[in-house]
Amino acid sequence: MKALNLIAWTSSGIGVVFMLLGFISAFFGRFNSDTESVNFFHVANSFFLITIALFAYLINCQGKRE
């Protein structure tokens, strides 16, 4: 269970990094119209969904152990 917890936190961190890259890309996209910052937000969304699923699974398994 500790490994899944670590994977969930890592996935959350990666999602935050992609969100920051999306904001930076959107800011500099105003100067250059060739960049597409939306792709970063789609990837971040996937990592956040993985994080939510893993934490929900961990909370569910913790309730069954008690």
Backbone as XML, in Angstrom:
<?xml version="1.0"?>
<chain id="A" units="angstrom">
  <residue number="1" name="MET">
    <atom name="N" x="0.815" y="-1.199" z="0.000"/>
    <atom name="CA" x="0.000" y="0.000" z="0.000"/>
    <atom name="C" x="0.859" y="1.264" z="0.000"/>
  </residue>
  <residue number="2" name="LYS">
    <atom name="N" x="2.050" y="1.155" z="0.599"/>
    <atom name="CA" x="2.925" y="2.325" z="0.605"/>
    <atom name="C" x="3.394" y="2.676" z="-0.803"/>
  </residue>
  <residue number="3" name="ALA">
    <atom name="N" x="3.571" y="1.641" z="-1.629"/>
    <atom name="CA" x="3.996" y="1.894" z="-3.007"/>
    <atom name="C" x="2.893" y="2.614" z="-3.788"/>
  </residue>
  <residue number="4" name="LEU">
    <atom name="N" x="1.638" y="2.208" z="-3.592"/>
    <atom name="CA" x="0.532" y="2.891" z="-4.278"/>
    <atom name="C" x="0.387" y="4.329" z="-3.797"/>
  </residue>
  <residue number="5" name="ASN">
    <atom name="N" x="0.625" y="4.548" z="-2.513"/>
    <atom name="CA" x="0.565" y="5.907" z="-1.970"/>
    <atom name="C" x="1.653" y="6.774" z="-2.611"/>
  </residue>
  <residue number="6" name="LEU">
    <atom name="N" x="2.846" y="6.207" z="-2.757"/>
    <atom name="CA" x="3.942" y="6.944" z="-3.389"/>
    <atom name="C" x="3.628" y="7.231" z="-4.858"/>
  </residue>
  <residue number="7" name="ILE">
    <atom name="N" x="3.054" y="6.251" z="-5.549"/>
    <atom name="CA" x="2.688" y="6.450" z="-6.951"/>
    <atom name="C" x="1.618" y="7.533" z="-7.079"/>
  </residue>
  <residue number="8" name="ALA">
    <atom name="N" x="0.664" y="7.548" z="-6.156"/>
    <atom name="CA" x="-0.401" y="8.564" z="-6.194"/>
    <atom name="C" x="0.175" y="9.960" z="-5.988"/>
  </residue>
  <residue number="9" name="TRP">
    <atom name="N" x="1.066" y="10.123" z="-5.009"/>
    <atom name="CA" x="1.668" y="11.437" z="-4.777"/>
    <atom name="C" x="2.566" y="11.849" z="-5.940"/>
  </residue>
  <residue number="10" name="THR">
    <atom name="N" x="3.273" y="10.906" z="-6.529"/>
    <atom name="CA" x="4.116" y="11.216" z="-7.686"/>
    <atom name="C" x="3.256" y="11.646" z="-8.875"/>
  </residue>
  <residue number="11" name="SER">
    <atom name="N" x="2.154" y="10.948" z="-9.093"/>
    <atom name="CA" x="1.243" y="11.310" z="-10.168"/>
    <atom name="C" x="0.669" y="12.711" z="-9.960"/>
  </residue>
  <residue number="12" name="SER">
    <atom name="N" x="0.358" y="13.031" z="-8.724"/>
    <atom name="CA" x="-0.136" y="14.372" z="-8.416"/>
    <atom name="C" x="0.929" y="15.432" z="-8.707"/>
  </residue>
  <residue number="13" name="GLY">
    <atom name="N" x="2.154" y="15.147" z="-8.331"/>
    <atom name="CA" x="3.254" y="16.085" z="-8.599"/>
    <atom name="C" x="3.483" y="16.294" z="-10.082"/>
  </residue>
  <residue number="14" name="ILE">
    <atom name="N" x="3.419" y="15.212" z="-10.851"/>
    <atom name="CA" x="3.584" y="15.328" z="-12.298"/>
    <atom name="C" x="2.450" y="16.148" z="-12.899"/>
  </residue>
  <residue number="15" name="GLY">
    <atom name="N" x="1.230" y="15.957" z="-12.387"/>
    <atom name="CA" x="0.098" y="16.758" z="-12.857"/>
    <atom name="C" x="0.292" y="18.240" z="-12.594"/>
  </residue>
  <residue number="16" name="VAL">
    <atom name="N" x="0.824" y="18.566" z="-11.422"/>
    <atom name="CA" x="1.082" y="19.973" z="-11.095"/>
    <atom name="C" x="2.151" y="20.549" z="-12.018"/>
  </residue>
  <residue number="17" name="VAL">
    <atom name="N" x="3.181" y="19.762" z="-12.311"/>
    <atom name="CA" x="4.232" y="20.239" z="-13.219"/>
    <atom name="C" x="3.653" y="20.525" z="-14.604"/>
  </residue>
  <residue number="18" name="PHE">
    <atom name="N" x="2.787" y="19.643" z="-15.099"/>
    <atom name="CA" x="2.185" y="19.880" z="-16.413"/>
    <atom name="C" x="1.249" y="21.084" z="-16.390"/>
  </residue>
  <residue number="19" name="MET">
    <atom name="N" x="0.566" y="21.311" z="-15.270"/>
    <atom name="CA" x="-0.271" y="22.515" z="-15.164"/>
    <atom name="C" x="0.596" y="23.770" z="-15.238"/>
  </residue>
  <residue number="20" name="LEU">
    <atom name="N" x="1.713" y="23.766" z="-14.530"/>
    <atom name="CA" x="2.615" y="24.919" z="-14.586"/>
    <atom name="C" x="3.166" y="25.120" z="-15.992"/>
  </residue>
  <residue number="21" name="LEU">
    <atom name="N" x="3.534" y="24.021" z="-16.653"/>
    <atom name="CA" x="4.008" y="24.146" z="-18.036"/>
    <atom name="C" x="2.917" y="24.694" z="-18.951"/>
  </residue>
  <residue number="22" name="GLY">
    <atom name="N" x="1.673" y="24.305" z="-18.692"/>
    <atom name="CA" x="0.559" y="24.831" z="-19.487"/>
    <atom name="C" x="0.363" y="26.320" z="-19.282"/>
  </residue>
  <residue number="23" name="PHE">
    <atom name="N" x="0.469" y="26.778" z="-18.019"/>
    <atom name="CA" x="0.335" y="28.210" z="-17.755"/>
    <atom name="C" x="1.480" y="28.997" z="-18.377"/>
  </residue>
  <residue number="24" name="ILE">
    <atom name="N" x="2.686" y="28.456" z="-18.295"/>
    <atom name="CA" x="3.834" y="29.138" z="-18.898"/>
    <atom name="C" x="3.669" y="29.178" z="-20.412"/>
  </residue>
  <residue number="25" name="SER">
    <atom name="N" x="3.245" y="28.070" z="-20.992"/>
    <atom name="CA" x="3.036" y="28.017" z="-22.440"/>
    <atom name="C" x="1.925" y="28.967" z="-22.870"/>
  </residue>
  <residue number="26" name="ALA">
    <atom name="N" x="0.865" y="29.065" z="-22.069"/>
    <atom name="CA" x="-0.229" y="29.981" z="-22.408"/>
    <atom name="C" x="0.236" y="31.435" z="-22.319"/>
  </residue>
  <residue number="27" name="PHE">
    <atom name="N" x="1.073" y="31.730" z="-21.331"/>
    <atom name="CA" x="1.571" y="33.100" z="-21.191"/>
    <atom name="C" x="2.456" y="33.487" z="-22.369"/>
  </residue>
  <residue number="28" name="PHE">
    <atom name="N" x="3.390" y="32.591" z="-22.734"/>
    <atom name="CA" x="4.266" y="32.892" z="-23.857"/>
    <atom name="C" x="3.571" y="32.669" z="-25.197"/>
  </residue>
  <residue number="29" name="GLY">
    <atom name="N" x="2.431" y="31.967" z="-25.199"/>
    <atom name="CA" x="1.667" y="31.774" z="-26.427"/>
    <atom name="C" x="1.026" y="33.055" z="-26.917"/>
  </residue>
  <residue number="30" name="ARG">
    <atom name="N" x="0.889" y="34.009" z="-26.019"/>
    <atom name="CA" x="0.354" y="35.308" z="-26.444"/>
    <atom name="C" x="1.307" y="36.019" z="-27.389"/>
  </residue>
  <residue number="31" name="PHE">
    <atom name="N" x="2.600" y="35.741" z="-27.216"/>
    <atom name="CA" x="3.599" y="36.369" z="-28.068"/>
    <atom name="C" x="3.852" y="35.549" z="-29.329"/>
  </residue>
  <residue number="32" name="ASN">
    <atom name="N" x="3.633" y="34.232" z="-29.222"/>
    <atom name="CA" x="3.869" y="33.335" z="-30.348"/>
    <atom name="C" x="2.618" y="32.481" z="-30.525"/>
  </residue>
  <residue number="33" name="SER">
    <atom name="N" x="1.965" y="32.598" z="-31.650"/>
    <atom name="CA" x="0.676" y="31.919" z="-31.845"/>
    <atom name="C" x="0.841" y="30.452" z="-32.237"/>
  </residue>
  <residue number="34" name="ASP">
    <atom name="N" x="2.061" y="29.936" z="-32.365"/>
    <atom name="CA" x="2.275" y="28.551" z="-32.782"/>
    <atom name="C" x="2.148" y="27.549" z="-31.639"/>
  </residue>
  <residue number="35" name="THR">
    <atom name="N" x="2.170" y="27.996" z="-30.405"/>
    <atom name="CA" x="2.148" y="27.066" z="-29.268"/>
    <atom name="C" x="0.714" y="26.665" z="-28.929"/>
  </residue>
  <residue number="36" name="GLU">
    <atom name="N" x="0.561" y="25.433" z="-28.475"/>
    <atom name="CA" x="-0.737" y="24.933" z="-28.045"/>
    <atom name="C" x="-0.618" y="24.494" z="-26.589"/>
  </residue>
  <residue number="37" name="SER">
    <atom name="N" x="-1.060" y="25.331" z="-25.685"/>
    <atom name="CA" x="-0.934" y="25.027" z="-24.263"/>
    <atom name="C" x="-2.023" y="24.087" z="-23.773"/>
  </residue>
  <residue number="38" name="VAL">
    <atom name="N" x="-3.044" y="23.863" z="-24.572"/>
    <atom name="CA" x="-4.153" y="23.005" z="-24.155"/>
    <atom name="C" x="-3.671" y="21.576" z="-23.950"/>
  </residue>
  <residue number="39" name="ASN">
    <atom name="N" x="-2.693" y="21.123" z="-24.703"/>
    <atom name="CA" x="-2.193" y="19.760" z="-24.575"/>
    <atom name="C" x="-1.647" y="19.496" z="-23.181"/>
  </residue>
  <residue number="40" name="PHE">
    <atom name="N" x="-0.992" y="20.462" z="-22.574"/>
    <atom name="CA" x="-0.473" y="20.296" z="-21.216"/>
    <atom name="C" x="-1.615" y="20.078" z="-20.225"/>
  </residue>
  <residue number="41" name="PHE">
    <atom name="N" x="-2.720" y="20.763" z="-20.415"/>
    <atom name="CA" x="-3.845" y="20.632" z="-19.494"/>
    <atom name="C" x="-4.543" y="19.277" z="-19.660"/>
  </residue>
  <residue number="42" name="HIS">
    <atom name="N" x="-4.570" y="18.744" z="-20.865"/>
    <atom name="CA" x="-5.146" y="17.415" z="-21.079"/>
    <atom name="C" x="-4.312" y="16.347" z="-20.376"/>
  </residue>
  <residue number="43" name="VAL">
    <atom name="N" x="-3.001" y="16.453" z="-20.475"/>
    <atom name="CA" x="-2.116" y="15.494" z="-19.821"/>
    <atom name="C" x="-2.222" y="15.623" z="-18.308"/>
  </residue>
  <residue number="44" name="ALA">
    <atom name="N" x="-2.269" y="16.834" z="-17.788"/>
    <atom name="CA" x="-2.392" y="17.041" z="-16.346"/>
    <atom name="C" x="-3.695" y="16.455" z="-15.828"/>
  </residue>
  <residue number="45" name="ASN">
    <atom name="N" x="-4.777" y="16.586" z="-16.600"/>
    <atom name="CA" x="-6.060" y="16.032" z="-16.221"/>
    <atom name="C" x="-5.963" y="14.511" z="-16.051"/>
  </residue>
  <residue number="46" name="SER">
    <atom name="N" x="-5.253" y="13.846" z="-16.945"/>
    <atom name="CA" x="-5.090" y="12.397" z="-16.854"/>
    <atom name="C" x="-4.338" y="11.998" z="-15.592"/>
  </residue>
  <residue number="47" name="PHE">
    <atom name="N" x="-3.286" y="12.727" z="-15.268"/>
    <atom name="CA" x="-2.533" y="12.414" z="-14.054"/>
    <atom name="C" x="-3.369" y="12.667" z="-12.800"/>
  </residue>
  <residue number="48" name="PHE">
    <atom name="N" x="-4.179" y="13.709" z="-12.811"/>
    <atom name="CA" x="-5.033" y="13.968" z="-11.649"/>
    <atom name="C" x="-6.108" y="12.894" z="-11.495"/>
  </residue>
  <residue number="49" name="LEU">
    <atom name="N" x="-6.631" y="12.369" z="-12.606"/>
    <atom name="CA" x="-7.603" y="11.281" z="-12.528"/>
    <atom name="C" x="-6.970" y="10.011" z="-11.970"/>
  </residue>
  <residue number="50" name="ILE">
    <atom name="N" x="-5.730" y="9.728" z="-12.365"/>
    <atom name="CA" x="-5.009" y="8.587" z="-11.800"/>
    <atom name="C" x="-4.823" y="8.779" z="-10.303"/>
  </residue>
  <residue number="51" name="THR">
    <atom name="N" x="-4.479" y="9.990" z="-9.891"/>
    <atom name="CA" x="-4.291" y="10.286" z="-8.466"/>
    <atom name="C" x="-5.577" y="10.071" z="-7.685"/>
  </residue>
  <residue number="52" name="ILE">
    <atom name="N" x="-6.684" y="10.567" z="-8.200"/>
    <atom name="CA" x="-7.968" y="10.418" z="-7.507"/>
    <atom name="C" x="-8.342" y="8.940" z="-7.392"/>
  </residue>
  <residue number="53" name="ALA">
    <atom name="N" x="-8.144" y="8.183" z="-8.466"/>
    <atom name="CA" x="-8.488" y="6.758" z="-8.437"/>
    <atom name="C" x="-7.627" y="6.006" z="-7.429"/>
  </residue>
  <residue number="54" name="LEU">
    <atom name="N" x="-6.344" y="6.296" z="-7.389"/>
    <atom name="CA" x="-5.469" y="5.601" z="-6.449"/>
    <atom name="C" x="-5.797" y="5.958" z="-5.000"/>
  </residue>
  <residue number="55" name="PHE">
    <atom name="N" x="-6.053" y="7.230" z="-4.727"/>
    <atom name="CA" x="-6.392" y="7.614" z="-3.356"/>
    <atom name="C" x="-7.742" y="7.040" z="-2.943"/>
  </residue>
  <residue number="56" name="ALA">
    <atom name="N" x="-8.697" y="6.974" z="-3.863"/>
    <atom name="CA" x="-9.992" y="6.362" z="-3.536"/>
    <atom name="C" x="-9.818" y="4.885" z="-3.235"/>
  </residue>
  <residue number="57" name="TYR">
    <atom name="N" x="-8.981" y="4.198" z="-4.008"/>
    <atom name="CA" x="-8.710" y="2.786" z="-3.754"/>
    <atom name="C" x="-8.021" y="2.596" z="-2.404"/>
  </residue>
  <residue number="58" name="LEU">
    <atom name="N" x="-7.053" y="3.440" z="-2.104"/>
    <atom name="CA" x="-6.332" y="3.314" z="-0.835"/>
    <atom name="C" x="-7.249" y="3.575" z="0.355"/>
  </residue>
  <residue number="59" name="ILE">
    <atom name="N" x="-8.127" y="4.547" z="0.253"/>
    <atom name="CA" x="-9.058" y="4.842" z="1.343"/>
    <atom name="C" x="-10.045" y="3.699" z="1.506"/>
  </residue>
  <residue number="60" name="ASN">
    <atom name="N" x="-10.500" y="3.122" z="0.395"/>
    <atom name="CA" x="-11.431" y="1.996" z="0.447"/>
    <atom name="C" x="-10.772" y="0.773" z="1.081"/>
  </residue>
  <residue number="61" name="CYS">
    <atom name="N" x="-9.536" y="0.490" z="0.719"/>
    <atom name="CA" x="-8.842" y="-0.662" z="1.299"/>
    <atom name="C" x="-8.516" y="-0.443" z="2.777"/>
  </residue>
  <residue number="62" name="GLN">
    <atom name="N" x="-8.241" y="0.783" z="3.167"/>
    <atom name="CA" x="-7.940" y="1.076" z="4.563"/>
    <atom name="C" x="-9.188" y="0.870" z="5.428"/>
  </residue>
  <residue number="63" name="GLY">
    <atom name="N" x="-10.349" y="1.174" z="4.898"/>
    <atom name="CA" x="-11.597" y="0.976" z="5.637"/>
    <atom name="C" x="-11.926" y="-0.497" z="5.809"/>
  </residue>
  <residue number="64" name="LYS">
    <atom name="N" x="-11.535" y="-1.346" z="4.860"/>
    <atom name="CA" x="-11.829" y="-2.772" z="4.945"/>
    <atom name="C" x="-10.921" y="-3.488" z="5.944"/>
  </residue>
  <residue number="65" name="ARG">
    <atom name="N" x="-9.702" y="-2.943" z="6.153"/>
    <atom name="CA" x="-8.757" y="-3.573" z="7.079"/>
    <atom name="C" x="-9.196" y="-3.431" z="8.530"/>
  </residue>
  <residue number="66" name="GLU">
    <atom name="N" x="-9.891" y="-2.382" z="8.827"/>
    <atom name="CA" x="-10.262" y="-2.110" z="10.226"/>
    <atom name="C" x="-11.455" y="-2.873" z="10.687"/>
  </residue>
</chain>
